[in-house]
Amino acid sequence: MTHAWEADPSATFERRLGKSAAELQHTTGRDACPDIWALDNGDIAVIGRDLTEVYRAQLPDGVTIRSDERLVIIPGNMLSAAKPDIPDARP
């Protein structure tokens, strides 16, 4: 089945967006860390806690999660810290 957008598994990590989990004090340095990265093809990789099953029954109307997708949660201040690194949409 073809979808309008597909993730490209050959894309590589290009640069972190925002601050690291350590800079935002979301890690002790020994555990997993949330993160946001720009890939070399322009896509964005988000590392967070997989809460797909927790939220599946609470999704707003019109929101779906395909079987090959996951809903991940990251700290709100991590996305806010990335804002300066995220370009505005172009018409």
C-alpha positions in Angstrom: 0.0 0.0 0.0 1.4 3.4 -1.0 0.8 6.4 1.4 1.1 10.1 0.6 4.2 10.3 2.8 6.6 7.5 3.7 9.6 7.7 6.1 12.9 7.2 4.3 15.0 4.7 6.3 18.1 5.7 4.5 18.0 9.3 5.9 20.6 10.1 8.5 20.8 12.3 11.5 21.9 15.8 10.6 21.5 18.1 13.6 19.8 18.3 17.0 16.9 20.7 17.1 16.9 22.7 20.4 18.7 21.5 23.5 19.7 18.1 24.7 17.9 16.3 27.4 20.9 16.9 29.7 20.8 20.7 29.0 17.1 20.6 30.0 17.7 18.4 33.0 15.5 15.5 31.6 18.1 12.8 32.2 20.6 11.6 34.7 22.9 10.6 31.9 22.3 6.9 32.6 18.8 6.5 31.1 17.1 7.0 27.8 16.7 10.6 26.7 14.0 12.4 24.7 15.4 14.2 21.7 14.4 16.0 18.4 16.6 15.7 15.3 16.5 17.0 11.8 17.3 14.3 9.2 19.4 15.0 6.1 16.2 14.7 3.9 14.3 17.4 5.9 12.2 14.9 8.0 12.2 15.1 11.8 13.0 12.3 14.2 11.5 12.5 17.7 12.7 10.2 20.5 10.3 10.0 23.3 8.2 7.6 25.5 5.9 5.3 23.5 2.4 5.9 24.8 0.5 4.7 21.8 -1.7 2.2 23.6 -2.3 4.6 26.5 -3.7 7.3 24.2 -5.2 5.2 21.4 -8.7 5.2 23.0 -8.5 9.0 23.6 -7.6 10.2 20.2 -9.5 13.2 18.9 -11.9 12.7 16.0 -10.1 12.4 12.7 -6.8 11.3 14.4 -5.6 7.8 13.7 -2.4 5.9 14.4 -1.5 3.3 11.7 -0.1 0.0 12.8 3.4 1.1 11.8 3.2 4.4 13.7 3.7 5.3 17.4 2.6 8.2 19.5 5.5 9.5 21.5 5.6 12.0 24.3 8.4 14.5 24.9 8.7 17.2 27.5 7.0 20.4 26.4 10.0 22.6 27.1 12.1 20.4 24.7 9.9 21.4 21.8 9.9 25.0 23.0 13.7 25.0 23.1 13.7 23.7 19.5 11.5 26.5 18.2 14.4 28.7 17.0 15.8 25.8 15.0 12.5 25.0 13.2 12.0 27.1 10.1 8.6 28.7 9.4 6.4 27.1 6.8 6.6 28.5 3.3 3.5 29.0 1.2 
